[in-house]
Amino acid sequence: MKTENQKAWFFVLPVLALVAFNALIPMMTVVNYSVQETFGDNVFFWQGLDWFQQILRSDRFHAALGRQFLFTFLILIIEVPLGIAIALSMPRKGFWVPVCLVLMALPMLIPWNVVGAMWNIFTLPDIGLLGYFLNHVLGISYDMTQDPVAAWVTIVTMDVWHWTSLVVLLSYAGLVSIPDAYYQAAKIDGASNWAVFRFIQLPKMKTVLTIAILLRFMDSFNIYTEPFVLTGGGPGNSTTLLSIDLVKIALGQFDLGPAAAMSLIYFAITLLVSWLFYTLMTKDDLN
Amino acid sequence: MQKRSIVPVVYILFLMLPIYWLVAMSFKTTNEILSGFSLFPQTFTLDNYIAIFTDPTWYWGYINSILYVTINTLISVAVALPAAYAFSRYRFLGDKQLFFWLLTNRMAPAAVFALPFFQLYSASGLFDTHIAVALAHCLFNIPLAVWILEGFMGGVPKELDETAYVDGYSFPRFFATVFIPSIKAGVGVAAFFCFMFSWVELLLAKTLTAVEAKPIAATMTRTASSAGYELGLLAAAGTLTIIPGAIVIWFVRNYIAKGFAMGRV
């Protein structure tokens, strides 16, 4: 049991100070911009909630939000089952375990713009390995700067390449914590592979899978650098995800008010979905 | 080797292909790259690497990145340790709310903060310093470090603390010489994650620097746009950014499996 001790606040103070400096001040700046109009020269006019209404009704925002949800949905539905499957088929001990883990973790430690640049070089139609293979060996016409479908396939494949390992490593951590006795008991009972998975392995992985899905949701919903470097949001607007659109409005057109309002709506959606998901996944534990 | 080990092998091959292509490109001459497709470098050259190691704007990019990542990792872990201890051992007013609020900062899109961060760090005179990037990355690294360390500390029985008090240890001495060594793995894993997320982040690092503290990743975007299409050089710079990460993973390889579960299995 934890003891009640208000002095514990002193332990938390440094963290609070640093995070508050980085979070509260910029957040208040954003809130300020979101209710004002400016024509430059630091002159501001009160605008009320106009920007929020404008963003919530704009087709451009709806389209970017739709693309964002589609992207996040696609990568979750591919990465989570794939990650679990790979974790299940990995060896539990021996020389190959650290080798596998190190190689699998490698993509996650590559700077995000390098990931984008790497996939750009990899998929160039005539001189990239994948682009050349598809175009000249398989004869499939592939050029992601022209074809929105190819661009989508590429950014989703890139994300699967980049982040499936996170799901693998987390699931694997859950799996190795299962004592051998559980498997022996299942064998005596004559349980099928499916039953072992459903009633022994999956429940054990639940906590780590919650962490994995939450992290993947948050990070894919906020993704910016990789698709920006790879496709720049194109062709047209076909891969302009929320963050890319936001940066276009804020830094490209310098529309600070609408950009700030959009930031707050964006943040609120991320928070809401994360909270809903977290509550759903942990509901059983509370009962 | 069993039949099912084919799955991880195929997966690792898939992971290695784009990396192989990047490395192969870095050893090719610009002529060879533009003249057509070749699976292996035909005229093997180190020119791209020599260009990077002899040009200060390139190699300072690496030094800058490593500097701010190191500062950030040290700050994040140092302040997260006592905070995680408080969260794992005590109940206090607003503890749950505070913990959740910390985690929400991990959810904030970096794009939201880019412009206000620029203004905040310009106003405080820290713009274009390593400290600025290190402090800015604390936004998402401190919550993560607290989360990971709290998980590991939860696994240490409370009796350890009580025994130490009975033996006459003062709190700072207990914390530094008994408690921290008992969660060594957790500290390693937290440091690893802080390193990782600070090393791979570009948007804030690029926004907060101009010349003096410019990260390597930002130098690369400059090259891609201004100096034409120097794919070989870009590939060499990219290859070099993979190396620090690879070294760090190798050090923590035995903790990765447990570490990724953040002590919560």
Interface residues (C-beta under 8 A of the other chain):
Chain A: K2 T3 E4 N5 Q6 K7 A8 W9 F11 V12 P14 V15 L16 L18 V19 F21 N22 A23 I25 P26 M27 T29 V30 A85 I86 S89 M90 P91 W96 V97 P98 C100 L101 V102 L103 M104 A105 L106 P107 M108 L109 I110 P111 W112 N113 V114 A117 M118 W119 I121 F122 D126 I127 G128 L129 L130 Y132 H136 W161 T164 S165 L166 V168 L169 L170 Y172 A173 G174 V176 S177 K204 T207 V208 I211 M218 F221 N222 Y224 T225 V229 L242 S243 L246 V247 A250 L251 L256 A259 S263 Y266 F267 T270 L271 S274
Chain B: R4 S5 I6 V7 P8 Y11 I12 F14 L15 M16 L17 P18 I19 Y20 W21 L22 M25 I33 L34 G36 F37 L39 I75 V79 A80 P82 A83 Y85 A86 F87 R89 Y90 R91 F92 L93 D95 L98 L102 T104 N105 R106 M107 A108 P109 A110 A111 V112 F113 A114 L115 P116 F117 Q119 L120 L135 A136 C138 L139 I142 P143 V146 M196 W199 V200 E201 L202 L203 I216 A217 M220 T221 A224 L231 L234 A235 G238 T241 I242 P244 G245 A246 V248 I249 W250 R253 N254 I256 A257 K258 G259 F260 A261 M262 R264 V265
